[in-house]
Structures are given as C-alpha cells and as structure tokens.
C-alpha cells in the first residue's frame, strides 16, 4: 500500500502561537485603526451601556475626537441625561476600559 504523507505535519507548523486577540490588537495598532474601532464599539454597544429604555429613544450616537454625540427624540430625557453627564462618561469609559470620551454633546 502506498501511504500518502500528510500535507501539514506537526513539524511544519510554527511552534509559537499567538492568541487571536493579540494579533487583532496589533493589527489595529499597526494600521492606526484602534481609536476608530473604539469609537465604533461605543456606537454598536450603546444599548448595553445605557440600557434598552434610553437606547430606544436614541436617534443617533457616535464618537468623534473624544466627544460623544447623542441625538435623542425626547426633550425630557435629554435634560435628564444632561444632568447625568458625569455618570454617563464613567459608564462609557468603564465599558471601554480607558478614557475614550471626555465630553458629551446632545443634539
């Protein structure tokens, strides 16, 4: 019988492995995409950060240049969130694990 040799052998693989998270973080760093990725993360996880009631009243949310821009469809909610500015900054930055947002603009 003719035995075929496996295409990839244990010896042909690199002996060092790097976790996918490290590779992805390095990729973002090399191509200077980390800040943009973090900004997009806040937008994508707004409901998780603020909760469903506030997220359902949010028309638009985005981060640009360390400023969080939030458009709401409720004036009373907007006033309440203006008063809770520091708490929201802490929630967003805690979710990110760093000081990404330094100010909030409601429109």
C-alpha atoms as one frame of an Amber mdcrd trajectory, in Angstrom:
protein
   0.000   0.000   0.000   1.076   3.464  -0.820   0.694   5.722   2.212   0.365
   9.394   1.475   2.296  11.728   3.639   0.105  14.310   5.416   0.244  17.701
   3.791   0.887  19.514   7.037   2.888  17.878   9.725   3.390  18.924  13.286
   6.947  19.918  12.464   5.848  22.209   9.618   3.760  24.374  11.935   5.209
  27.228  13.880   5.929  26.218  17.440   4.898  29.605  18.822   1.246  30.575
  18.815  -0.254  33.968  19.460  -3.788  34.479  20.739  -6.162  35.962  18.176
  -6.906  38.966  20.427  -3.214  39.932  20.466  -2.977  39.605  16.691  -6.115
  41.709  16.203  -4.903  44.400  18.655  -1.529  44.536  16.888  -3.290  44.854
  13.519  -5.363  47.792  14.782  -2.245  49.424  16.202  -0.109  48.980  13.079
  -2.776  50.397  10.763  -3.754  53.137  13.262  -7.337  51.874  13.490  -7.581
  51.371  17.264  -9.192  54.735  18.018 -11.753  54.350  15.230 -12.517  50.797
  16.355 -13.124  52.018  19.927 -15.401  54.803  18.683 -17.421  52.313  16.663
 -17.586  49.961  19.641 -19.416  52.611  21.693 -21.976  53.070  18.925 -22.517
  49.341  18.492 -22.870  48.699  22.238 -24.918  51.772  23.186 -27.864  49.657
  24.360 -25.587  47.538  26.548 -24.002  50.638  28.086 -27.137  52.732  28.650
 -29.952  50.184  28.739 -32.876  49.488  26.452 -35.164  52.393  27.546 -32.562
  55.052  26.721 -31.304  53.249  23.613 -34.845  53.051  22.241 -35.153  56.854
  22.498 -31.756  57.441  20.888 -31.891  58.501  17.248 -28.150  58.703  16.653
 -24.987  58.149  18.677 -21.342  58.405  17.639 -17.919  59.345  18.972 -15.591
  61.736  17.218 -12.440  63.210  18.699 -13.142  62.132  22.304 -16.630  63.661
  22.175 -19.773  61.545  22.414 -22.606  62.917  20.256 -26.095  61.747  21.194
 -29.327  62.625  19.394 -32.488  61.843  21.349 -36.137  62.024  20.351 -37.247
  63.118  23.835 -36.542  66.565  25.301 -37.246  65.489  28.907 -34.845  62.548
  28.554 -32.242  64.869  27.038 -32.497  67.157  30.085 -32.165  64.190  32.433
 -29.081  62.927  30.613 -27.520  66.399  30.628 -27.727  66.317  34.432 -26.251
  62.798  34.495 -23.305  63.766  32.278 -20.554  62.604  34.663 -22.265  59.276
  35.306 -22.601  58.618  31.558 -18.944  59.498  30.990 -17.979  57.000  33.696
 -20.233  54.282  32.217 -18.847  54.665  28.699 -15.227  54.869  29.801 -15.653
  51.905  32.180 -17.053  49.827  29.315 -14.055  50.779  27.183 -11.504  50.308
  29.957  -9.925  53.680  29.194 -10.762  57.388  28.947 -12.128  57.421  25.414
 -14.849  60.052  25.921 -14.151  63.387  27.602 -17.325  65.306  26.714 -20.922
  64.730  25.618 -22.945  66.798  23.147 -26.704  66.273  22.953 -28.493  67.392
  19.803
